[in-house]
Amino acid sequence: MNRTELGDRACMLRHFNFSTGGGINLKWPAKIATLLSATAITMACGFGARGADVNKELNPKADLQKYSFDHPAKLRWFFDEDPRSLKIELGPKHYIAKIAPTERFNAVINIVGGVRPDSIKARVITGPLCQLKEGDVAEMRFDLPSDFQGVREDLPHLYDISSLSNIEIGREYYVIASCADVPRLAYIIE
Protein backbone atom coordinates (compact mmCIF):
# COMPACT_ATOMS: atom_id res chain seq x y z
CA MET A 1 0.00 0.00 0.00
CA ASN A 2 1.28 3.47 -0.80
CA ARG A 3 2.31 5.24 2.41
CA THR A 4 0.32 8.36 1.50
CA GLU A 5 -3.08 6.63 1.17
CA LEU A 6 -5.66 7.41 3.83
CA GLY A 7 -6.22 3.75 4.62
CA ASP A 8 -2.69 3.25 5.94
CA ARG A 9 -3.28 3.45 9.69
CA ALA A 10 0.42 3.09 10.52
CA CYS A 11 1.24 6.46 9.05
CA MET A 12 -2.12 8.16 9.60
CA LEU A 13 -1.15 10.41 12.50
CA ARG A 14 2.00 11.68 10.83
CA HIS A 15 -0.08 13.43 8.16
CA PHE A 16 -2.08 15.59 10.55
CA ASN A 17 -0.93 18.98 11.78
CA PHE A 18 -1.96 19.10 15.43
CA SER A 19 -0.70 22.61 16.08
CA THR A 20 -3.22 24.77 17.91
CA GLY A 21 -1.77 27.95 16.45
CA GLY A 22 -0.10 30.75 18.36
CA GLY A 23 3.16 28.84 18.60
CA ILE A 24 1.85 26.18 21.00
CA ASN A 25 3.00 22.66 20.12
CA LEU A 26 1.22 19.92 22.03
CA LYS A 27 2.68 16.58 23.13
CA TRP A 28 0.95 13.37 21.95
CA PRO A 29 -1.36 12.88 24.99
CA ALA A 30 -2.52 16.50 24.72
CA LYS A 31 -2.99 16.14 20.97
CA ILE A 32 -5.21 13.10 21.46
CA ALA A 33 -7.20 14.85 24.21
CA THR A 34 -7.65 17.89 21.95
CA LEU A 35 -8.85 15.69 19.11
CA LEU A 36 -11.31 13.86 21.39
CA SER A 37 -12.60 17.16 22.81
CA ALA A 38 -13.13 18.57 19.33
CA THR A 39 -14.99 15.40 18.34
CA ALA A 40 -17.21 15.58 21.43
CA ILE A 41 -18.03 19.24 20.79
CA THR A 42 -18.83 18.49 17.15
CA MET A 43 -21.14 15.63 18.13
CA ALA A 44 -22.84 17.78 20.82
CA CYS A 45 -23.62 20.38 18.16
CA GLY A 46 -25.58 17.77 16.21
CA PHE A 47 -23.09 16.85 13.51
CA GLY A 48 -23.71 13.26 12.48
CA ALA A 49 -27.07 13.07 14.22
CA ARG A 50 -29.98 11.77 12.16
CA GLY A 51 -31.61 14.77 10.55
CA ALA A 52 -34.48 15.39 8.18
CA ASP A 53 -34.05 14.30 4.59
CA VAL A 54 -32.42 17.10 2.58
CA ASN A 55 -34.59 16.28 -0.41
CA LYS A 56 -37.85 16.25 1.52
CA GLU A 57 -39.86 17.53 -1.43
CA LEU A 58 -38.84 14.47 -3.44
CA ASN A 59 -40.06 12.08 -0.76
CA PRO A 60 -42.41 13.84 1.69
CA LYS A 61 -42.77 10.70 3.84
CA ALA A 62 -38.99 10.15 4.19
CA ASP A 63 -38.84 11.68 7.67
CA LEU A 64 -41.78 9.48 8.78
CA GLN A 65 -40.17 6.26 7.62
CA LYS A 66 -37.83 4.51 10.02
CA TYR A 67 -34.62 3.00 8.77
CA SER A 68 -32.20 0.94 10.75
CA PHE A 69 -28.97 -0.95 10.37
CA ASP A 70 -31.09 -4.07 9.80
CA HIS A 71 -33.20 -2.34 7.12
CA PRO A 72 -31.14 0.39 5.40
CA ALA A 73 -32.85 2.93 3.16
CA LYS A 74 -32.24 2.24 -0.53
CA LEU A 75 -31.04 5.37 -2.34
CA ARG A 76 -31.73 5.69 -6.06
CA TRP A 77 -30.49 8.36 -8.51
CA PHE A 78 -31.15 6.74 -11.93
CA PHE A 79 -34.51 5.72 -13.41
CA ASP A 80 -35.49 3.59 -16.41
CA GLU A 81 -38.75 5.50 -16.85
CA ASP A 82 -39.69 9.15 -16.35
CA PRO A 83 -39.83 9.74 -12.55
CA ARG A 84 -43.01 11.80 -12.98
CA SER A 85 -44.77 8.52 -13.86
CA LEU A 86 -43.73 7.25 -10.41
CA LYS A 87 -45.75 10.09 -8.80
CA ILE A 88 -42.65 11.84 -7.44
CA GLU A 89 -43.35 15.46 -6.59
CA LEU A 90 -40.59 17.69 -7.90
CA GLY A 91 -39.57 20.83 -6.09
CA PRO A 92 -39.28 24.14 -7.95
CA LYS A 93 -35.51 23.72 -8.30
CA HIS A 94 -35.64 20.18 -9.71
CA TYR A 95 -36.35 18.99 -13.23
CA ILE A 96 -36.16 15.80 -15.28
CA ALA A 97 -33.33 15.14 -17.74
CA LYS A 98 -32.05 12.08 -19.59
CA ILE A 99 -28.37 11.16 -19.45
CA ALA A 100 -26.03 8.33 -20.44
CA PRO A 101 -23.10 7.63 -18.09
CA THR A 102 -19.72 7.62 -19.85
CA GLU A 103 -17.69 6.34 -16.86
CA ARG A 104 -18.25 4.48 -13.59
CA PHE A 105 -19.19 6.64 -10.61
CA ASN A 106 -16.43 8.27 -8.56
CA ALA A 107 -16.41 7.78 -4.82
CA VAL A 108 -14.60 9.22 -1.86
CA ILE A 109 -13.31 6.81 0.78
CA ASN A 110 -13.61 8.20 4.31
CA ILE A 111 -11.12 7.62 7.11
CA VAL A 112 -12.77 4.34 8.20
CA GLY A 113 -12.99 2.99 4.65
CA GLY A 114 -16.62 3.88 3.95
CA VAL A 115 -17.60 4.58 0.35
CA ARG A 116 -19.27 7.93 -0.28
CA PRO A 117 -20.54 8.39 -3.86
CA ASP A 118 -19.23 11.66 -5.25
CA SER A 119 -19.86 12.12 -8.97
CA ILE A 120 -20.30 10.53 -12.37
CA LYS A 121 -19.44 11.68 -15.89
CA ALA A 122 -22.35 11.48 -18.28
CA ARG A 123 -23.59 12.71 -21.66
CA VAL A 124 -26.76 14.79 -21.79
CA ILE A 125 -29.35 13.03 -23.98
CA THR A 126 -32.30 15.34 -23.37
CA GLY A 127 -32.24 18.42 -21.28
CA PRO A 128 -31.79 21.11 -20.60
CA LEU A 129 -29.39 20.16 -17.85
CA CYS A 130 -28.20 23.39 -16.25
CA GLN A 131 -25.96 25.15 -18.78
CA LEU A 132 -25.39 21.92 -20.74
CA LYS A 133 -26.86 21.16 -24.15
CA GLU A 134 -27.73 17.80 -25.66
CA GLY A 135 -24.57 15.85 -26.42
CA ASP A 136 -22.42 17.66 -23.81
CA VAL A 137 -20.43 15.48 -21.38
CA ALA A 138 -19.98 16.75 -17.83
CA GLU A 139 -19.35 15.69 -14.26
CA MET A 140 -22.53 15.43 -12.21
CA ARG A 141 -22.50 15.23 -8.43
CA PHE A 142 -24.71 13.01 -6.26
CA ASP A 143 -26.93 14.55 -3.60
CA LEU A 144 -26.80 12.54 -0.36
CA PRO A 145 -28.77 12.56 2.90
CA SER A 146 -27.37 14.98 5.47
CA ASP A 147 -26.49 12.11 7.82
CA PHE A 148 -24.83 9.92 5.18
CA GLN A 149 -21.49 8.75 6.59
CA GLY A 150 -20.39 6.27 3.94
CA VAL A 151 -21.03 2.60 3.31
CA ARG A 152 -18.66 -0.18 4.25
CA GLU A 153 -19.93 -3.69 3.62
CA ASP A 154 -18.45 -5.18 6.80
CA LEU A 155 -20.02 -2.50 9.03
CA PRO A 156 -23.70 -1.71 9.63
CA HIS A 157 -24.99 1.34 7.72
CA LEU A 158 -28.27 3.21 7.35
CA TYR A 159 -28.18 3.61 3.56
CA ASP A 160 -27.94 1.19 0.65
CA ILE A 161 -26.18 2.57 -2.45
CA SER A 162 -26.13 -0.71 -4.36
CA SER A 163 -28.23 0.84 -7.15
CA LEU A 164 -25.04 2.60 -8.33
CA SER A 165 -23.34 -0.75 -8.91
CA ASN A 166 -25.97 -1.66 -11.48
CA ILE A 167 -25.43 1.40 -13.70
CA GLU A 168 -24.44 0.50 -17.26
CA ILE A 169 -22.06 2.72 -19.23
CA GLY A 170 -23.76 4.19 -22.31
CA ARG A 171 -27.29 3.22 -21.24
CA GLU A 172 -29.81 6.06 -21.09
CA TYR A 173 -31.36 6.93 -17.71
CA TYR A 174 -33.73 9.57 -16.44
CA VAL A 175 -32.47 11.68 -13.54
CA ILE A 176 -33.90 14.32 -11.25
CA ALA A 177 -31.46 17.20 -11.53
CA SER A 178 -30.79 20.57 -9.98
CA CYS A 179 -28.12 23.16 -10.72
CA ALA A 180 -25.32 24.38 -8.50
CA ASP A 181 -21.65 24.75 -9.44
CA VAL A 182 -22.15 21.52 -11.44
CA PRO A 183 -25.35 19.56 -12.16
CA ARG A 184 -26.52 17.67 -9.08
CA LEU A 185 -28.48 14.41 -9.18
CA ALA A 186 -31.21 14.15 -6.56
CA TYR A 187 -32.03 10.82 -4.92
CA ILE A 188 -35.21 9.14 -3.81
CA ILE A 189 -35.55 6.64 -1.01
CA GLU A 190 -37.18 3.39 -2.04
C-alpha positions in Angstrom: 0.0 0.0 0.0 1.3 3.5 -0.8 2.3 5.2 2.4 0.3 8.4 1.5 -3.1 6.6 1.2 -5.7 7.4 3.8 -6.2 3.7 4.6 -2.7 3.2 5.9 -3.3 3.5 9.7 0.4 3.1 10.5 1.2 6.5 9.0 -2.1 8.2 9.6 -1.2 10.4 12.5 2.0 11.7 10.8 -0.1 13.4 8.2 -2.1 15.6 10.5 -0.9 19.0 11.8 -2.0 19.1 15.4 -0.7 22.6 16.1 -3.2 24.8 17.9 -1.8 28.0 16.4 -0.1 30.8 18.4 3.2 28.8 18.6 1.8 26.2 21.0 3.0 22.7 20.1 1.2 19.9 22.0 2.7 16.6 23.1 0.9 13.4 21.9 -1.4 12.9 25.0 -2.5 16.5 24.7 -3.0 16.1 21.0 -5.2 13.1 21.5 -7.2 14.9 24.2 -7.6 17.9 22.0 -8.9 15.7 19.1 -11.3 13.9 21.4 -12.6 17.2 22.8 -13.1 18.6 19.3 -15.0 15.4 18.3 -17.2 15.6 21.4 -18.0 19.2 20.8 -18.8 18.5 17.2 -21.1 15.6 18.1 -22.8 17.8 20.8 -23.6 20.4 18.2 -25.6 17.8 16.2 -23.1 16.9 13.5 -23.7 13.3 12.5 -27.1 13.1 14.2 -30.0 11.8 12.2 -31.6 14.8 10.5 -34.5 15.4 8.2 -34.0 14.3 4.6 -32.4 17.1 2.6 -34.6 16.3 -0.4 -37.8 16.2 1.5 -39.9 17.5 -1.4 -38.8 14.5 -3.4 -40.1 12.1 -0.8 -42.4 13.8 1.7 -42.8 10.7 3.8 -39.0 10.2 4.2 -38.8 11.7 7.7 -41.8 9.5 8.8 -40.2 6.3 7.6 -37.8 4.5 10.0 -34.6 3.0 8.8 -32.2 0.9 10.8 -29.0 -0.9 10.4 -31.1 -4.1 9.8 -33.2 -2.3 7.1 -31.1 0.4 5.4 -32.8 2.9 3.2 -32.2 2.2 -0.5 -31.0 5.4 -2.3 -31.7 5.7 -6.1 -30.5 8.4 -8.5 -31.2 6.7 -11.9 -34.5 5.7 -13.4 -35.5 3.6 -16.4 -38.7 5.5 -16.8 -39.7 9.1 -16.3 -39.8 9.7 -12.6 -43.0 11.8 -13.0 -44.8 8.5 -13.9 -43.7 7.2 -10.4 -45.8 10.1 -8.8 -42.6 11.8 -7.4 -43.4 15.5 -6.6 -40.6 17.7 -7.9 -39.6 20.8 -6.1 -39.3 24.1 -8.0 -35.5 23.7 -8.3 -35.6 20.2 -9.7 -36.3 19.0 -13.2 -36.2 15.8 -15.3 -33.3 15.1 -17.7 -32.1 12.1 -19.6 -28.4 11.2 -19.4 -26.0 8.3 -20.4 -23.1 7.6 -18.1 -19.7 7.6 -19.9 -17.7 6.3 -16.9 -18.2 4.5 -13.6 -19.2 6.6 -10.6 -16.4 8.3 -8.6 -16.4 7.8 -4.8 -14.6 9.2 -1.9 -13.3 6.8 0.8 -13.6 8.2 4.3 -11.1 7.6 7.1 -12.8 4.3 8.2 -13.0 3.0 4.7 -16.6 3.9 4.0 -17.6 4.6 0.3 -19.3 7.9 -0.3 -20.5 8.4 -3.9 -19.2 11.7 -5.3 -19.9 12.1 -9.0 -20.3 10.5 -12.4 -19.4 11.7 -15.9 -22.3 11.5 -18.3 -23.6 12.7 -21.7 -26.8 14.8 -21.8 -29.3 13.0 -24.0 -32.3 15.3 -23.4 -32.2 18.4 -21.3 -31.8 21.1 -20.6 -29.4 20.2 -17.9 -28.2 23.4 -16.2 -26.0 25.1 -18.8 -25.4 21.9 -20.7 -26.9 21.2 -24.2 -27.7 17.8 -25.7 -24.6 15.8 -26.4 -22.4 17.7 -23.8 -20.4 15.5 -21.4 -20.0 16.7 -17.8 -19.3 15.7 -14.3 -22.5 15.4 -12.2 -22.5 15.2 -8.4 -24.7 13.0 -6.3 -26.9 14.6 -3.6 -26.8 12.5 -0.4 -28.8 12.6 2.9 -27.4 15.0 5.5 -26.5 12.1 7.8 -24.8 9.9 5.2 -21.5 8.8 6.6 -20.4 6.3 3.9 -21.0 2.6 3.3 -18.7 -0.2 4.3 -19.9 -3.7 3.6 -18.4 -5.2 6.8 -20.0 -2.5 9.0 -23.7 -1.7 9.6 -25.0 1.3 7.7 -28.3 3.2 7.3 -28.2 3.6 3.6 -27.9 1.2 0.7 -26.2 2.6 -2.5 -26.1 -0.7 -4.4 -28.2 0.8 -7.2 -25.0 2.6 -8.3 -23.3 -0.7 -8.9 -26.0 -1.7 -11.5 -25.4 1.4 -13.7 -24.4 0.5 -17.3 -22.1 2.7 -19.2 -23.8 4.2 -22.3 -27.3 3.2 -21.2 -29.8 6.1 -21.1 -31.4 6.9 -17.7 -33.7 9.6 -16.4 -32.5 11.7 -13.5 -33.9 14.3 -11.2 -31.5 17.2 -11.5 -30.8 20.6 -10.0 -28.1 23.2 -10.7 -25.3 24.4 -8.5 -21.6 24.7 -9.4 -22.2 21.5 -11.4 -25.3 19.6 -12.2 -26.5 17.7 -9.1 -28.5 14.4 -9.2 -31.2 14.1 -6.6 -32.0 10.8 -4.9 -35.2 9.1 -3.8 -35.5 6.6 -1.0 -37.2 3.4 -2.0 
